[in-house]
Amino acid sequence: MRELAIEIGVRALLFGVFVFTEFLDPFQRVIQPEEIWLYKNPLVQSDNIPTRLMFLPFLASASRRSTWRASCIASPRAAGGRVGGSVLPSCPFTAP
C-alpha cells in the first residue's frame, strides 16, 4: 500500500512540473556575435548519401552468419551424431 502511495505521489509531482513548465514563456535563444560563423556554413547542393556503404557491415555479418550456420549444419556432429564422444559446443543446432 505504501508503494502505491509513493507511486501516485511521484506521478502527481511529475504532472505538476509538466503543467508548470507548459505555461512558462517560450525560451528565446540569443546567438552571440562570435557564434554566428557556426550558422553561416553553406548548404550542400547534393545531399546524396551512399546507402551501400551504410549497409555494408550488416551484409558482411549476415553472410558470415549464414556460412557459419551452413558449416554447423553440415557437420557430422550437428545431426546429433557423436564423434569423439561430444557434440560441437559452438553450434546452437546440436542436440546434447
A tleap script that builds the chain and sets N, CA, C and O, in Angstrom:
source leaprc.protein.ff14SB
mol = sequence {
  NMET ARG GLU LEU ALA ILE GLU ILE GLY VAL
  ARG ALA LEU LEU PHE GLY VAL PHE VAL PHE
  THR GLU PHE LEU ASP PRO PHE GLN ARG VAL
  ILE GLN PRO GLU GLU ILE TRP LEU TYR LYS
  ASN PRO LEU VAL GLN SER ASP ASN ILE PRO
  THR ARG LEU MET PHE LEU PRO PHE LEU ALA
  SER ALA SER ARG ARG SER THR TRP ARG ALA
  SER CYS ILE ALA SER PRO ARG ALA ALA GLY
  GLY ARG VAL GLY GLY SER VAL LEU PRO SER
  CYS PRO PHE THR ALA CPRO
}
set mol.1.N position { 0.831 -1.189 0.000 }
set mol.1.CA position { 0.000 0.000 0.000 }
set mol.1.C position { 0.874 1.250 0.000 }
set mol.1.O position { 0.535 2.256 -0.623 }
set mol.2.N position { 2.010 1.176 0.710 }
set mol.2.CA position { 2.892 2.333 0.774 }
set mol.2.C position { 3.538 2.598 -0.588 }
set mol.2.O position { 3.722 3.752 -0.975 }
set mol.3.N position { 3.884 1.521 -1.321 }
set mol.3.CA position { 4.472 1.684 -2.643 }
set mol.3.C position { 3.504 2.361 -3.596 }
set mol.3.O position { 3.911 3.167 -4.432 }
set mol.4.N position { 2.225 2.035 -3.473 }
set mol.4.CA position { 1.205 2.654 -4.319 }
set mol.4.C position { 1.097 4.151 -4.027 }
set mol.4.O position { 0.979 4.957 -4.950 }
set mol.5.N position { 1.136 4.521 -2.751 }
set mol.5.CA position { 1.061 5.931 -2.378 }
set mol.5.C position { 2.287 6.693 -2.890 }
set mol.5.O position { 2.163 7.830 -3.344 }
set mol.6.N position { 3.467 6.073 -2.820 }
set mol.6.CA position { 4.683 6.716 -3.328 }
set mol.6.C position { 4.589 6.892 -4.840 }
set mol.6.O position { 4.945 7.942 -5.375 }
set mol.7.N position { 4.110 5.866 -5.517 }
set mol.7.CA position { 3.959 5.927 -6.970 }
set mol.7.C position { 2.996 7.038 -7.375 }
set mol.7.O position { 3.282 7.802 -8.297 }
set mol.8.N position { 1.882 7.129 -6.705 }
set mol.8.CA position { 0.894 8.172 -7.021 }
set mol.8.C position { 1.478 9.547 -6.726 }
set mol.8.O position { 1.266 10.484 -7.495 }
set mol.9.N position { 2.211 9.680 -5.623 }
set mol.9.CA position { 2.830 10.959 -5.274 }
set mol.9.C position { 3.857 11.409 -6.301 }
set mol.9.O position { 3.892 12.579 -6.682 }
set mol.10.N position { 4.693 10.477 -6.750 }
set mol.10.CA position { 5.713 10.809 -7.743 }
set mol.10.C position { 5.061 11.213 -9.054 }
set mol.10.O position { 5.486 12.178 -9.689 }
set mol.11.N position { 4.036 10.484 -9.462 }
set mol.11.CA position { 3.347 10.818 -10.718 }
set mol.11.C position { 2.646 12.169 -10.618 }
set mol.11.O position { 2.650 12.936 -11.581 }
set mol.12.N position { 2.042 12.473 -9.465 }
set mol.12.CA position { 1.392 13.773 -9.276 }
set mol.12.C position { 2.429 14.897 -9.311 }
set mol.12.O position { 2.175 15.958 -9.881 }
set mol.13.N position { 3.593 14.667 -8.705 }
set mol.13.CA position { 4.656 15.663 -8.723 }
set mol.13.C position { 5.150 15.911 -10.150 }
set mol.13.O position { 5.326 17.060 -10.555 }
set mol.14.N position { 5.371 14.847 -10.903 }
set mol.14.CA position { 5.814 14.994 -12.288 }
set mol.14.C position { 4.761 15.695 -13.141 }
set mol.14.O position { 5.100 16.511 -13.998 }
set mol.15.N position { 3.498 15.385 -12.912 }
set mol.15.CA position { 2.432 16.054 -13.650 }
set mol.15.C position { 2.396 17.540 -13.299 }
set mol.15.O position { 2.182 18.376 -14.177 }
set mol.16.N position { 2.602 17.874 -12.031 }
set mol.16.CA position { 2.639 19.276 -11.620 }
set mol.16.C position { 3.792 20.028 -12.266 }
set mol.16.O position { 3.623 21.170 -12.692 }
set mol.17.N position { 4.969 19.400 -12.346 }
set mol.17.CA position { 6.113 20.022 -13.008 }
set mol.17.C position { 5.810 20.231 -14.484 }
set mol.17.O position { 6.154 21.270 -15.047 }
set mol.18.N position { 5.168 19.253 -15.115 }
set mol.18.CA position { 4.806 19.373 -16.522 }
set mol.18.C position { 3.853 20.548 -16.741 }
set mol.18.O position { 4.065 21.351 -17.650 }
set mol.19.N position { 2.810 20.658 -15.923 }
set mol.19.CA position { 1.833 21.738 -16.084 }
set mol.19.C position { 2.501 23.084 -15.848 }
set mol.19.O position { 2.226 24.043 -16.569 }
set mol.20.N position { 3.372 23.170 -14.853 }
set mol.20.CA position { 4.074 24.427 -14.563 }
set mol.20.C position { 4.944 24.858 -15.743 }
set mol.20.O position { 4.898 26.017 -16.158 }
set mol.21.N position { 5.734 23.932 -16.284 }
set mol.21.CA position { 6.623 24.286 -17.389 }
set mol.21.C position { 5.867 24.491 -18.693 }
set mol.21.O position { 6.361 25.181 -19.585 }
set mol.22.N position { 4.697 23.915 -18.823 }
set mol.22.CA position { 3.915 24.060 -20.052 }
set mol.22.C position { 3.443 25.501 -20.241 }
set mol.22.O position { 3.329 25.966 -21.375 }
set mol.23.N position { 3.175 26.193 -19.176 }
set mol.23.CA position { 2.632 27.545 -19.271 }
set mol.23.C position { 3.681 28.638 -19.083 }
set mol.23.O position { 3.324 29.812 -18.981 }
set mol.24.N position { 4.949 28.287 -19.037 }
set mol.24.CA position { 6.011 29.290 -18.979 }
set mol.24.C position { 6.182 29.954 -20.345 }
set mol.24.O position { 5.774 29.401 -21.366 }
set mol.25.N position { 6.785 31.138 -20.357 }
set mol.25.CA position { 7.068 31.811 -21.623 }
set mol.25.C position { 8.095 31.008 -22.408 }
set mol.25.O position { 8.983 30.387 -21.823 }
set mol.26.N position { 7.975 31.018 -23.747 }
set mol.26.CA position { 8.936 30.263 -24.561 }
set mol.26.C position { 10.351 30.813 -24.423 }
set mol.26.O position { 10.555 32.003 -24.187 }
set mol.27.N position { 11.299 29.936 -24.572 }
set mol.27.CA position { 12.710 30.306 -24.468 }
set mol.27.C position { 13.147 30.931 -25.785 }
set mol.27.O position { 12.921 30.355 -26.849 }
set mol.28.N position { 13.763 32.091 -25.724 }
set mol.28.CA position { 14.283 32.762 -26.909 }
set mol.28.C position { 15.803 32.650 -26.907 }
set mol.28.O position { 16.475 33.173 -26.018 }
set mol.29.N position { 16.327 31.970 -27.902 }
set mol.29.CA position { 17.780 31.795 -27.990 }
set mol.29.C position { 18.401 33.041 -28.574 }
set mol.29.O position { 17.947 33.552 -29.597 }
set mol.30.N position { 19.432 33.526 -27.926 }
set mol.30.CA position { 20.185 34.676 -28.408 }
set mol.30.C position { 21.525 34.170 -28.915 }
set mol.30.O position { 22.317 33.605 -28.161 }
set mol.31.N position { 21.771 34.382 -30.208 }
set mol.31.CA position { 23.029 33.940 -30.804 }
set mol.31.C position { 24.038 35.063 -30.653 }
set mol.31.O position { 23.817 36.183 -31.114 }
set mol.32.N position { 25.125 34.755 -30.014 }
set mol.32.CA position { 26.173 35.740 -29.791 }
set mol.32.C position { 26.931 36.003 -31.090 }
set mol.32.O position { 27.018 35.127 -31.951 }
set mol.33.N position { 27.484 37.222 -31.230 }
set mol.33.CA position { 28.200 37.546 -32.483 }
set mol.33.C position { 29.363 36.596 -32.782 }
set mol.33.O position { 29.632 36.319 -33.951 }
set mol.34.N position { 30.049 36.097 -31.775 }
set mol.34.CA position { 31.168 35.187 -32.049 }
set mol.34.C position { 30.710 33.779 -32.422 }
set mol.34.O position { 31.533 32.951 -32.811 }
set mol.35.N position { 29.406 33.492 -32.310 }
set mol.35.CA position { 28.878 32.179 -32.707 }
set mol.35.C position { 28.247 32.187 -34.084 }
set mol.35.O position { 27.893 31.128 -34.602 }
set mol.36.N position { 28.096 33.354 -34.689 }
set mol.36.CA position { 27.367 33.445 -35.960 }
set mol.36.C position { 28.050 32.623 -37.047 }
set mol.36.O position { 27.366 32.053 -37.897 }
set mol.37.N position { 29.380 32.547 -37.044 }
set mol.37.CA position { 30.084 31.797 -38.085 }
set mol.37.C position { 29.683 30.325 -38.094 }
set mol.37.O position { 29.782 29.664 -39.128 }
set mol.38.N position { 29.230 29.803 -36.950 }
set mol.38.CA position { 28.805 28.403 -36.902 }
set mol.38.C position { 27.550 28.160 -37.733 }
set mol.38.O position { 27.335 27.060 -38.244 }
set mol.39.N position { 26.725 29.193 -37.862 }
set mol.39.CA position { 25.461 29.050 -38.575 }
set mol.39.C position { 25.544 29.517 -40.011 }
set mol.39.O position { 24.547 29.437 -40.730 }
set mol.40.N position { 26.684 29.998 -40.456 }
set mol.40.CA position { 26.837 30.508 -41.822 }
set mol.40.C position { 27.458 29.494 -42.774 }
set mol.40.O position { 27.907 29.878 -43.854 }
set mol.41.N position { 27.500 28.236 -42.421 }
set mol.41.CA position { 28.050 27.232 -43.321 }
set mol.41.C position { 27.167 27.117 -44.555 }
set mol.41.O position { 25.942 27.129 -44.437 }
set mol.42.N position { 27.771 27.004 -45.747 }
set mol.42.CA position { 26.952 26.935 -46.969 }
set mol.42.C position { 26.178 25.615 -47.042 }
set mol.42.O position { 26.640 24.578 -46.564 }
set mol.43.N position { 25.007 25.678 -47.643 }
set mol.43.CA position { 24.210 24.480 -47.836 }
set mol.43.C position { 24.811 23.632 -48.943 }
set mol.43.O position { 25.346 24.164 -49.916 }
set mol.44.N position { 24.728 22.348 -48.804 }
set mol.44.CA position { 25.248 21.427 -49.804 }
set mol.44.C position { 24.164 21.208 -50.853 }
set mol.44.O position { 23.019 20.906 -50.518 }
set mol.45.N position { 24.527 21.361 -52.116 }
set mol.45.CA position { 23.542 21.199 -53.186 }
set mol.45.C position { 23.168 19.729 -53.384 }
set mol.45.O position { 22.005 19.411 -53.630 }
set mol.46.N position { 24.143 18.843 -53.277 }
set mol.46.CA position { 23.891 17.422 -53.472 }
set mol.46.C position { 23.867 16.739 -52.104 }
set mol.46.O position { 24.880 16.699 -51.405 }
set mol.47.N position { 22.730 16.216 -51.738 }
set mol.47.CA position { 22.635 15.519 -50.456 }
set mol.47.C position { 22.470 14.015 -50.662 }
set mol.47.O position { 21.738 13.357 -49.923 }
set mol.48.N position { 23.143 13.487 -51.653 }
set mol.48.CA position { 23.087 12.063 -51.949 }
set mol.48.C position { 23.936 11.305 -50.934 }
set mol.48.O position { 25.136 11.548 -50.810 }
set mol.49.N position { 23.308 10.393 -50.218 }
set mol.49.CA position { 24.016 9.597 -49.218 }
set mol.49.C position { 24.174 8.183 -49.765 }
set mol.49.O position { 23.179 7.539 -50.098 }
set mol.50.N position { 25.403 7.692 -49.864 }
set mol.50.CA position { 25.592 6.339 -50.401 }
set mol.50.C position { 25.098 5.283 -49.409 }
set mol.50.O position { 25.691 5.094 -48.347 }
set mol.51.N position { 24.027 4.612 -49.758 }
set mol.51.CA position { 23.448 3.629 -48.844 }
set mol.51.C position { 24.198 2.301 -48.877 }
set mol.51.O position { 24.084 1.512 -47.940 }
set mol.52.N position { 24.954 2.041 -49.925 }
set mol.52.CA position { 25.700 0.776 -49.962 }
set mol.52.C position { 26.723 0.728 -48.834 }
set mol.52.O position { 26.895 -0.306 -48.188 }
set mol.53.N position { 27.397 1.842 -48.601 }
set mol.53.CA position { 28.377 1.877 -47.524 }
set mol.53.C position { 27.705 1.778 -46.161 }
set mol.53.O position { 28.290 1.265 -45.207 }
set mol.54.N position { 26.472 2.272 -46.077 }
set mol.54.CA position { 25.785 2.256 -44.801 }
set mol.54.C position { 25.399 0.825 -44.389 }
set mol.54.O position { 25.447 0.494 -43.204 }
set mol.55.N position { 25.020 -0.017 -45.349 }
set mol.55.CA position { 24.566 -1.362 -45.039 }
set mol.55.C position { 25.639 -2.424 -45.241 }
set mol.55.O position { 25.365 -3.610 -45.059 }
set mol.56.N position { 26.836 -2.034 -45.606 }
set mol.56.CA position { 27.905 -2.993 -45.847 }
set mol.56.C position { 28.255 -3.833 -44.615 }
set mol.56.O position { 28.400 -5.047 -44.758 }
set mol.57.N position { 28.400 -3.258 -43.410 }
set mol.57.CA position { 28.704 -4.101 -42.243 }
set mol.57.C position { 27.600 -5.120 -41.952 }
set mol.57.O position { 27.895 -6.246 -41.550 }
set mol.58.N position { 26.344 -4.744 -42.150 }
set mol.58.CA position { 25.252 -5.675 -41.913 }
set mol.58.C position { 25.293 -6.827 -42.903 }
set mol.58.O position { 25.110 -7.985 -42.525 }
set mol.59.N position { 25.532 -6.511 -44.165 }
set mol.59.CA position { 25.579 -7.568 -45.178 }
set mol.59.C position { 26.759 -8.507 -44.935 }
set mol.59.O position { 26.641 -9.717 -45.130 }
set mol.60.N position { 27.888 -7.957 -44.513 }
set mol.60.CA position { 29.050 -8.800 -44.247 }
set mol.60.C position { 28.787 -9.739 -43.077 }
set mol.60.O position { 29.151 -10.913 -43.134 }
set mol.61.N position { 28.160 -9.236 -42.020 }
set mol.61.CA position { 27.889 -10.101 -40.875 }
set mol.61.C position { 26.814 -11.126 -41.200 }
set mol.61.O position { 26.861 -12.244 -40.686 }
set mol.62.N position { 25.843 -10.771 -42.045 }
set mol.62.CA position { 24.792 -11.725 -42.419 }
set mol.62.C position { 25.376 -12.860 -43.252 }
set mol.62.O position { 25.001 -14.017 -43.062 }
set mol.63.N position { 26.289 -12.547 -44.172 }
set mol.63.CA position { 26.872 -13.613 -44.985 }
set mol.63.C position { 27.774 -14.494 -44.128 }
set mol.63.O position { 27.827 -15.707 -44.333 }
set mol.64.N position { 28.482 -13.900 -43.174 }
set mol.64.CA position { 29.337 -14.682 -42.282 }
set mol.64.C position { 28.483 -15.603 -41.414 }
set mol.64.O position { 28.864 -16.747 -41.166 }
set mol.65.N position { 27.330 -15.114 -40.951 }
set mol.65.CA position { 26.452 -15.908 -40.098 }
set mol.65.C position { 25.860 -17.083 -40.874 }
set mol.65.O position { 25.773 -18.192 -40.348 }
set mol.66.N position { 25.446 -16.843 -42.139 }
set mol.66.CA position { 24.862 -17.934 -42.914 }
set mol.66.C position { 25.919 -18.978 -43.244 }
set mol.66.O position { 25.610 -20.169 -43.289 }
set mol.67.N position { 27.160 -18.559 -43.477 }
set mol.67.CA position { 28.242 -19.512 -43.731 }
set mol.67.C position { 28.516 -20.347 -42.491 }
set mol.67.O position { 28.730 -21.555 -42.592 }
set mol.68.N position { 28.512 -19.718 -41.325 }
set mol.68.CA position { 28.728 -20.440 -40.079 }
set mol.68.C position { 27.596 -21.438 -39.839 }
set mol.68.O position { 27.835 -22.570 -39.416 }
set mol.69.N position { 26.360 -21.009 -40.114 }
set mol.69.CA position { 25.218 -21.882 -39.909 }
set mol.69.C position { 25.278 -23.083 -40.846 }
set mol.69.O position { 24.991 -24.209 -40.438 }
set mol.70.N position { 25.652 -22.845 -42.100 }
set mol.70.CA position { 25.736 -23.943 -43.063 }
set mol.70.C position { 26.818 -24.933 -42.659 }
set mol.70.O position { 26.618 -26.142 -42.775 }
set mol.71.N position { 27.960 -24.447 -42.188 }
set mol.71.CA position { 29.022 -25.360 -41.786 }
set mol.71.C position { 28.639 -26.119 -40.522 }
set mol.71.O position { 29.052 -27.263 -40.331 }
set mol.72.N position { 27.858 -25.492 -39.669 }
set mol.72.CA position { 27.419 -26.141 -38.446 }
set mol.72.C position { 26.428 -27.261 -38.762 }
set mol.72.O position { 26.489 -28.341 -38.176 }
set mol.73.N position { 25.513 -26.987 -39.698 }
set mol.73.CA position { 24.502 -27.987 -40.058 }
set mol.73.C position { 25.137 -29.130 -40.840 }
set mol.73.O position { 24.741 -30.285 -40.682 }
set mol.74.N position { 26.116 -28.817 -41.678 }
set mol.74.CA position { 26.761 -29.840 -42.492 }
set mol.74.C position { 27.721 -30.706 -41.687 }
set mol.74.O position { 28.188 -31.730 -42.185 }
set mol.75.N position { 28.017 -30.323 -40.480 }
set mol.75.CA position { 28.941 -31.073 -39.654 }
set mol.75.C position { 28.341 -32.430 -39.295 }
set mol.75.O position { 27.132 -32.516 -39.080 }
set mol.76.N position { 29.157 -33.507 -39.222 }
set mol.76.CA position { 28.618 -34.814 -38.855 }
set mol.76.C position { 28.091 -34.835 -37.421 }
set mol.76.O position { 27.226 -35.646 -37.090 }
set mol.77.N position { 28.603 -33.955 -36.580 }
set mol.77.CA position { 28.144 -33.936 -35.196 }
set mol.77.C position { 26.881 -33.093 -35.031 }
set mol.77.O position { 26.207 -33.202 -34.007 }
set mol.78.N position { 26.541 -32.246 -36.021 }
set mol.78.CA position { 25.397 -31.345 -35.882 }
set mol.78.C position { 24.083 -32.099 -35.880 }
set mol.78.O position { 23.110 -31.627 -35.293 }
set mol.79.N position { 24.026 -33.241 -36.511 }
set mol.79.CA position { 22.784 -34.007 -36.561 }
set mol.79.C position { 22.562 -34.811 -35.285 }
set mol.79.O position { 21.617 -35.595 -35.204 }
set mol.80.N position { 23.399 -34.628 -34.316 }
set mol.80.CA position { 23.248 -35.344 -33.059 }
set mol.80.C position { 24.156 -36.548 -32.956 }
set mol.80.O position { 24.209 -37.201 -31.913 }
set mol.81.N position { 24.882 -36.856 -34.044 }
set mol.81.CA position { 25.808 -37.978 -34.018 }
set mol.81.C position { 27.003 -37.662 -33.140 }
set mol.81.O position { 27.479 -36.527 -33.126 }
set mol.82.N position { 27.481 -38.628 -32.426 }
set mol.82.CA position { 28.594 -38.406 -31.507 }
set mol.82.C position { 29.882 -38.849 -32.176 }
set mol.82.O position { 30.053 -40.016 -32.528 }
set mol.83.N position { 30.771 -37.905 -32.341 }
set mol.83.CA position { 32.101 -38.208 -32.873 }
set mol.83.C position { 33.078 -37.816 -31.781 }
set mol.83.O position { 33.154 -36.643 -31.415 }
set mol.84.N position { 33.793 -38.732 -31.275 }
set mol.84.CA position { 34.726 -38.440 -30.203 }
set mol.84.C position { 34.029 -38.262 -28.864 }
set mol.84.O position { 34.647 -37.804 -27.903 }
set mol.85.N position { 32.764 -38.613 -28.789 }
set mol.85.CA position { 32.045 -38.570 -27.527 }
set mol.85.C position { 31.485 -37.215 -27.149 }
set mol.85.O position { 31.001 -37.051 -26.029 }
set mol.86.N position { 31.534 -36.224 -28.054 }
set mol.86.CA position { 30.990 -34.913 -27.699 }
set mol.86.C position { 30.301 -34.290 -28.899 }
set mol.86.O position { 30.473 -34.725 -30.038 }
set mol.87.N position { 29.521 -33.265 -28.615 }
set mol.87.CA position { 28.822 -32.507 -29.639 }
set mol.87.C position { 29.518 -31.169 -29.760 }
set mol.87.O position { 30.043 -30.655 -28.772 }
set mol.88.N position { 29.534 -30.593 -30.953 }
set mol.88.CA position { 30.172 -29.295 -31.134 }
set mol.88.C position { 29.541 -28.269 -30.201 }
set mol.88.O position { 28.332 -28.051 -30.279 }
set mol.89.N position { 30.306 -27.637 -29.329 }
set mol.89.CA position { 29.721 -26.678 -28.403 }
set mol.89.C position { 29.365 -25.356 -29.056 }
set mol.89.O position { 28.562 -24.601 -28.507 }
set mol.90.N position { 29.946 -25.050 -30.228 }
set mol.90.CA position { 29.694 -23.758 -30.842 }
set mol.90.C position { 28.476 -23.760 -31.736 }
set mol.90.O position { 28.074 -22.693 -32.200 }
set mol.91.N position { 27.870 -24.896 -32.000 }
set mol.91.CA position { 26.705 -24.963 -32.885 }
set mol.91.C position { 25.431 -24.959 -32.040 }
set mol.91.O position { 25.247 -25.832 -31.191 }
set mol.92.N position { 24.556 -23.986 -32.267 }
set mol.92.CA position { 23.310 -23.953 -31.485 }
set mol.92.C position { 22.304 -24.982 -31.948 }
set mol.92.O position { 21.304 -25.207 -31.268 }
set mol.93.N position { 22.540 -25.618 -33.095 }
set mol.93.CA position { 21.587 -26.564 -33.646 }
set mol.93.C position { 21.854 -27.993 -33.229 }
set mol.93.O position { 21.210 -28.910 -33.739 }
set mol.94.N position { 22.771 -28.204 -32.330 }
set mol.94.CA position { 23.127 -29.569 -31.950 }
set mol.94.C position { 22.259 -30.048 -30.811 }
set mol.94.O position { 21.786 -29.263 -29.990 }
set mol.95.N position { 22.065 -31.318 -30.778 }
set mol.95.CA position { 21.316 -31.939 -29.683 }
set mol.95.C position { 22.299 -32.437 -28.655 }
set mol.95.O position { 23.263 -33.102 -29.036 }
set mol.96.N position { 22.124 -32.164 -27.384 }
set mol.96.CA position { 23.097 -32.604 -26.362 }
set mol.96.C position { 23.103 -34.098 -26.169 }
set mol.96.O position { 23.864 -34.611 -25.348 }
savepdb mol mol.pdb
quit
